[in-house]
Amino acid sequence: MALSLDGQRVLIIGAAGGIGKATVKAFTSANATVIAAGRTLASVEQLAGRFNAMPAAVDFLDNNSIEAFFRDNDRFDHVVIAAGNVRNWRTDPQMTDF
């Protein structure tokens, strides 16, 4: 039986890297609505087009970028962190509002 995520929104942080690309492919294959996030739009646009995902630019090392991204986007059903360099959201005192 194939996995179906119809109607579910998935944010993939670090989509431009190898694990991120494979994750985008897997979730779009399961019919999820995928937002492929990278530090720059250029880093994820081709990937997003290839797998019918939505590209997004957000630097998860920059609090202003994070706040703007979540303010401008609807909720997500799933979040996958495939980035190699993301702050520890549990222990970073600047990240307590998330």
N, C-alpha and C positions, 0 to 999 in steps of 0.2 A: 504494500500500500504506500503510495506516494504522500509525502508531507504536503499539506496545503495551508498556507497562511493568508488566504484571501481576505482582503479588507484590513489586514494588519500593517501598521507602519513600523518600519525598522530603521533605526539610525545606525550607520556603521561609521565609527570614528577611526580614521587611519585607513580609509578605503584605497588609497593610492599604493600601498605596499602589497607585498605578495599575499599575506594572509587576508588582508582587507579585500583584495580583488577576488580571492576565492570565496570569501564570505558574501560579497555582493552577488556573485554568480549563484551561490547556493540559495540565498533568500529570494532572488528574483525568479529562480527556477521553481520555487514554492509559491509563486504568485503573490508575494508580499509587495507592498509599496516601499521601495528602498530609497533612502536618502544616503548617498555616498558622500561622506564629508572628508575633506582634506584641508591642509593649511591654505592652499590656493585653489581657486576654481580650475585653473589650467591643469592641476595635478589629477583631477578626477573627471573632467568633462568627457574625455574620450572613453574612459571606462563606463561612465554613466550611460553614454549613448550606445555603447556596445551591448549593454545588458538591460536597457530600458529602465534605468534608475534615474533619480533626480540628483544632480550634482549640488554640492553646497561647500562654500568656503568658510571654515571656522578654525581658528587657532586655539586649540585646547590648552595652550600654555599662557593664554592672555585672557584675563578675567573679563575685560570689556568685550572681547570677541565672543566669549561664551554667553554672557548675559544678552548680547544683541541677538545671537542665534536662537536661544530659547524663547526670547520675547517675541521673535518674528515667526516662530514655527508652532504648529499644533503639537499635541501630545504624541508620544511614541509608545507603542506596545512593547517594543524590545529595543535595547541598546547594546551594541557590540563594540567593545573597545579593542581594536586591532592595532592601535598606534603603539609605537615603541617607546614614546616619550610623553606620557600624560601624568599630570600631578596626581598624587595620592589623594583622592577626594575624601577619604575618611579622616586623614590626619592633617591636611593642610587647613590652617585656620581661616584662610581667605576663601575657602570653598564651602564653608558651613551653611550658606544659604541655599545650596542646591540639594 
